[in-house]
Amino acid sequence: MKLLSARLLLALTLCILFGGMFAYIARGIRRETITDFDSAIITIVQGWEADWLTPIMKAFTFIGSTTVVLFLIVAGFAILLFVVRNRAEAFFFFFALGGTGVLNQILKFIFKRERPDLHRLIDITGFSFPSGHTMMAFSLYAVISYILWRHIRTYTSKILLILFAALMFGMIGLSRIYLGVHYPSDVIGGTMASAFWMIIATSVYGYVMDRRKRMTGV
């Protein structure tokens, strides 16, 4: 019971932290007080533009695209359900990522922020805040890491897993700024929103699994 209370307290604290940071960014966007920050970061990141780097950034953006993410969600769900035969993890995987997509669309509809038009290297439509690529990438690799962490035994493998997830998420988010389709605040705000949702999703899943374990003894 004490362990459960500690977990809930930690989850609540993190939700307040991530939710507060998202609200702070959203307030800056509404009041246009975050413009200088966005401009400064865009200038730095787009200053890296090079013939060899642009295809790499486009590749990471493609990896974070709706088509690829949907494929990974379906593939991951199928593997967990039919190969690993773990229904709980399969439905957690599906609903955690599905919830991220729904949350992103709701937030985009609320804020309706137009995309930057300073120096765009690819064409894209839709609203800018928060970044859908960033939110889905964060949740996807966070869920994968959360599930695999419970099964991996060695610390070396766990460290490599976290480094891989951080690399994929970081590069996908960075590529959106580099390609001129998102403001840095879109990416940071998307990270905060996704982290907020993932804390809720993993906390609920953990609670349900602990309760089932106590009731069944398995």
Phi, psi and omega in degrees: 000318179296321179296319179297317179296321179295320179296316180295322178295317178296316180298317179296318179298315180293322178298317178296319180296306182292321178296321179294319179293321177296316180297322179296316179293316180299321178296320178296325178290315180300319184268359179059034177265357182257004184300314181297320178298311180301314183298319181296315181292318178300317179300318180292308185294315180287346174289345178278356188308130180207155182300325182279334185275326182303314177299326179294315179295322177295325179295317179293322176296321178296319179299327180269007183288162181302317182301310182292317181296318178298319177299315181294324178295312180296316181295315180297317179298315181296318180296314181294323184279316188257334180263303179286333181060046177241095184296321182298312180293323180298312182287328174298314179303313183293311185285329177296317181283323176297321178296324177297315180297317179295315180300319180298316181294323178296314181294319177299319180294324180291313187271326176048048179276130178286150181286156176294151179229029182286309183201086187263128182263348175222157178268138180201152179242177178096170181282164192261323189248132350277164183295120178292320176303315182294314181298314181292321179296315180300310182294317181301308183283336174290316179294316178301315180295319180298315181290312182293326180304325182288346184246338180283137185261326186268145179293326179299315179295322179293320178295317178297323178298313181294319179297319178297313180298317180295321179297312182297312180297314182297317182290323178296315178296316180295324181297329181292325177286315181303317183279357174079021183254356178214147169282153175304324179294334174295317182290314180294316178298320177297321178297315181295318180295317180292319178297319177303311181294320182292327175298316179296312184298313182290327179293316178295316179297315180298320179296314180297317181292321178295320179294318179296323179294319179292325183282324183261338182077012181253000000 
